[in-house]
């Protein structure tokens, strides 16, 4: 029984470490100088927000291609606010689409990207 407990602890530690490693990398080199791009948020409720607006994933590749087209390759980047409550596949999808469009996706927090607060709701 002790052996089973030890195996479970090792497996849990390995899985936890693997999950922690499942984040996009921080921006490095010239990508650190990007100052105007798409910033993705992954709400707990699902879906994707691009610069605060809901985005249809079917249009994601086309939108990223349009955003990246006029930029030099060294500045074709998007940032993603990591959400521990969302599956890794959501960030991975954005990274794959960014790569297909000729760019890269980076973790917003690890890159020091400023977090914009939503505007306060107006009172009527």
C-alpha positions in Angstrom: 0.0 0.0 0.0 2.9 2.4 0.8 4.3 1.7 -2.7 1.0 2.6 -4.3 0.9 5.9 -2.3 4.5 6.7 -3.4 3.6 6.0 -7.0 0.5 8.3 -6.8 2.6 11.1 -5.3 5.2 10.8 -8.0 2.6 10.8 -10.8 0.8 13.8 -9.2 4.0 15.8 -8.9 4.9 15.0 -12.5 1.5 16.0 -13.8 1.5 19.2 -11.8 4.9 20.1 -13.1 3.8 19.4 -16.6 0.7 21.6 -16.2 2.8 24.4 -14.8 5.1 24.2 -17.9 2.1 24.5 -20.2 2.3 28.2 -20.6 3.3 30.3 -23.6 6.8 31.6 -23.3 7.6 35.3 -22.5 8.5 37.6 -25.4 12.2 37.9 -26.0 14.4 39.8 -28.4 12.6 42.1 -30.8 9.3 40.7 -29.8 9.7 42.7 -26.5 9.3 45.9 -28.5 5.8 45.1 -29.9 3.5 47.9 -28.7 0.3 47.5 -30.7 -1.1 44.0 -31.3 -3.9 41.7 -30.4 -4.1 40.7 -26.7 -6.2 37.6 -26.0 -8.1 37.0 -22.8 -9.5 33.6 -22.0 -12.6 34.1 -19.8 -13.6 31.5 -17.3 -16.9 31.1 -19.1 -15.2 30.0 -22.4 -14.6 31.7 -25.7 -11.9 34.1 -26.6 -11.7 37.9 -26.3 -9.3 39.8 -28.6 -8.6 43.2 -27.3 -11.7 42.9 -25.2 -14.1 41.9 -28.0 -15.4 38.3 -28.5 -13.8 36.6 -31.5 -15.0 33.8 -33.6 -12.3 31.1 -33.8 -13.3 30.3 -37.4 -12.0 33.8 -38.3 -8.9 33.7 -36.1 -6.3 32.8 -38.8 -7.7 35.4 -41.2 -7.6 38.1 -38.6 -4.1 37.3 -37.5 -2.9 37.2 -41.1 -4.4 40.7 -41.7 -2.8 42.1 -38.5 0.6 40.6 -39.3 0.8 41.3 -43.0 2.1 44.9 -42.8 4.5 44.2 -39.9 8.1 43.0 -40.1 8.5 39.4 -39.1 10.3 40.4 -35.9 7.2 42.2 -34.7 4.5 39.7 -35.6 3.3 38.8 -32.1 0.2 38.4 -30.0 -0.1 38.1 -26.3 -2.3 35.8 -24.2 -3.4 36.3 -20.6 -3.0 32.8 -19.1 -6.0 31.4 -17.3 -5.4 28.4 -15.0 -9.1 27.5 -15.3 -8.9 27.0 -19.0 -7.5 24.0 -20.8 -4.0 24.3 -22.3 -5.5 23.7 -25.7 -7.0 27.1 -25.8 -3.6 28.9 -25.6 -2.1 26.3 -27.9 -4.8 27.0 -30.5 -3.9 30.7 -30.5 -0.2 29.9 -30.7 -0.8 27.5 -33.7 -2.9 30.1 -35.5 -0.3 32.9 -34.9 2.4 30.6 -36.3 0.3 29.8 -39.3 -0.1 33.5 -39.9 3.6 34.1 -39.7 3.9 35.2 -36.1 4.2 34.0 -32.5 2.1 34.0 -29.4 3.5 34.9 -26.0 2.3 34.9 -22.4 1.2 38.4 -21.6 2.1 38.3 -17.8 5.5 36.7 -18.3 6.2 39.3 -21.0 5.3 42.2 -18.7 2.4 43.3 -20.9 0.2 45.9 -19.1 -3.2 44.6 -18.1 -5.9 46.9 -19.2 -8.9 47.1 -16.9 -12.3 47.2 -18.5 -14.0 50.6 -18.5 -16.5 51.0 -15.6 -20.1 50.3 -16.5 -22.1 53.4 -17.1 -25.0 54.1 -14.8 -28.3 55.0 -16.3 
